[in-house]
Amino acid sequence: MEMVTVMCTTTISTLTLANLLHDPLIQLVRLSDNVSESDHSELLHRVKDSLIARAALPQPALQAAL
């Protein structure tokens, strides 16, 4: 069985790396999964770096189907 954690924020502007690191719900899940704070922080930084790298890649042009 796969478990998915969903985090809801009031606005997209509150979704920052710092907020993710300190969100009470995420902290409870992290602790229940025995994930250290440093491992969690490292994971979030790797995700952030991956998203930045992905955004820098050229995007394929969309072609209209006729």
Buried (B, 14 or more C-beta within 10 A) or exposed (E): EEEEEEEEEEEEEEEEEEEBBEBEEBBEBBEEEEEEEEEBEEEBEEEEEEEEEEEEEEEEEEEEEE
